[in-house]
Amino acid sequence: HLLMARHPNTIFYEDPGVPGAVYVTVDREEAARLAVRRLLERGRQRIGLAVMTLARRPHLARLHGYQRELQAHGLAIDERLIFNGANVRLTFAKYNEAEGRWEFPFETIDAAIDRLVGDGNADAIVAHDDFWAAALIKRLRARGLRVPDDVAVIGYLNHYVADWTDPALTTLDLQHALTARQMVGMMARMITCGPLPEDERVVKILPKLIVRESA
């Protein structure tokens, strides 16, 4: 509260957990629902979700959206179709200075495939982000599984890598540019007009599904 009093024109990206804070957030629950809806429309019935962790609210929101969209279509929640990277010895991408390249933790991706496809018989996967999705395509292919024929894959972020995967990646665009414009506009109003009304202090940005070839 003292910080907010000293910096009254502060706008946060995501909920900072401070009462009365002004912030802009992306509807991550809707993002997951968009992905699941797309896959169901394409005839997929065993849809997996792979996330790095469920300890953070944005990722938990994605889980809730995933579950609610399945339930809205009368489908039961199968825990074998949920991969939480925190439950394995999760490793992260790191830069190999000696070789001058990034090393991706494919062992984590292999664990996700074992869980979702091996145990859960998934015919589609909604990935943690576009890099996970790109790695999933690569490792699925190494097992003789075709994307999207055998397993459809949807990414998350709409990073430029999505156009360069093979097949090109269907993904979720979080509309960061729109978010930035919204935050700047809100700050300008606060500077010129004072505090925002209570019902205008939180803005939720809707994500967009970008359809390419992987799903």
N, C-alpha and C positions, 0 to 999 in steps of 0.2 A: 504493500500500500504506500509506503514511503517513496519507493521508486516511482510509482505511478504519479504521485503528487509532484515529484520533482521533474518528471518528464511526461506531461499530460498529453502530448501529441504523439505518443508511441502507438504504433500499430504492429501487431504480431502476425507472423505466419504460423498458423495452428494455434490451438487453445493453450495458453500458457498456464492455465489453472489459477488465474488471478481473478477474483470477482470483479466484474465491471470492466474487464479488459476489452479493448477493441482488437478484433482479429479477423483474418480471412483464412478460410480453410477449404480444402478440397473434399468433396463428398466421396470418401473412399468406400463407403458401403455401397453407394450407387455404382461405383466403378466395378466392384466385384459382381454386382447384379447384372450390369451390362454384359460382362464377359460370359457369365453363366447363361444368360438369356440367348446370346448369340450361338453358343454351343448347343443349347437345347433345340434351337431353331434349325440347326444343321444336323439334327438327329442323334446327337451324342447323349448318352444316358449315364455314363460312368465318368463324371467330371471330377478331376482332382485339383486340389489347391496346394501350391508349394510356396511357403513364406519362410523368410529367414528366422523370424521369431514371432511369438504371439505375446511377448512381454510389453510391447509398445502399443499404445492406443490406435495409431493409424493402421497397424497390421491387424489388430483385433477387430477393427471396424470392417476390414476386408473379409475376415472370417464370418462376421455376422451377416454381411451382405450376401456372401456365398451361400450360407445356410438358409437365409430367408428366401432367396430366389428359388432354391431347390424345393423348399417347402411350399412355396406358392404354386409350384407345378406338381405337387403331390408326391414328391420324391423324398425318401427317407435320407437322413444324414448317416453316412458310413464313415466311421473314424479312420478306416484304412485309406480313404481318399483325401486325407488331410496330412500334409507333411510340414512339421514344425522343425525348422533347422536347429532350434535350441535343444532338441532332444537327441541330436547326434553331436559328434565332435566337429562342430562347424568350423570350417576354415574360410579365410577370406582371400580375395585377390591380393597379390603382392608383387612388387616390382623387383625383378632379378637384375641387379646392377651389373653383374658379371656378364650376363648375356644380353643386356639391354632390352628386356621384354617383360611384359606382364604375365604372371602365371595365375591361371584361374583354378579355383578349387573343384576340379572335376569329381573328386571323391564325394563331395557333398551332393552334386548332381546325380551321381550314380546311386547314392543312398536314396534320393528322392524318387528315382525311377524304380528302384527295388521296392520301395514302399507303395508308390501309387500304381505303377503298372504291374509289377510282380505280385504284390499282395492284394492290391485293390482292383486289378483288371481295368485300370483307367483307359478310356478311349479319348480323353482330352485332359489337358493340364493348363491351369491358369497360373502363370509363373510369378515369382517375387518381383522381378523386373525384366527388362529386355535382355540383360546380360545372362541372367539365368535361363531365359527362354532360348537364346542363341545356343547356349551350352546344352540345353535339353535336346534341341534339334540335332546337334552334333553327336551326342551320346546315344540318343535313340537310333540314329542311323547306324552307329557302330554295332548295335544289337540287331540290325536287320529290320528295324521298324521304320516305316515311312511316315513322314509328316506332310500333309494332314491325313493321309489315307488310313493309317493305323491309329495314330494318336495326333489329334489336333493340339496346337499350342498357341496360347495367347500371352503376350508380354504385358509390360506395365511401365510407362513413362513416355513412350513414343520418342525414344532416343534415335539419332540418325542411323544407328546400327541396324534398326529395324528394316531399312530399305536394302541392306547389304547381306542379310542372312539368306540362306537358300533352303526352303522357300522364304520369300519376304514375309516379315512378321506382322501378323494382326496384333494390335496392341491397344493400350488405353492411354489417351493423351490427357494429362492432368491440367492442361490449359494454364501453364505457368505465366505466359505473357498476359493473359486476361487477368490472372491473379495480381500481377505486378501493377497493371493499370488500375485495377480496383483499389489497391492499397495506396497508390499515389493520389488518386482522386479523393479517397477518404481523408488522407492526411491534409490535403489542401483545404478541404471543408473544415476540418478541425482547427487549422491555423487561422482561417478567415472568419469562421462563424462560431467557434467554440465547441464544447463537447457535443458529440453526436447523441441523438435521442436513443433511449435504451433499446428500442426495437431495430436500430440501424447499426448497432455496434458489432454485430457478427454477420459476416457474409459467407455463404457457402457456394463454392464454385462447382458446377456440374462438369464431370469429365466427359470425354467423347471417345467412342470406339472407332478406331481407325482400322478398316478392313483391308487386309492384303491377302496373302495366299496361305498362311499357316493354319488358318481356321475359318 
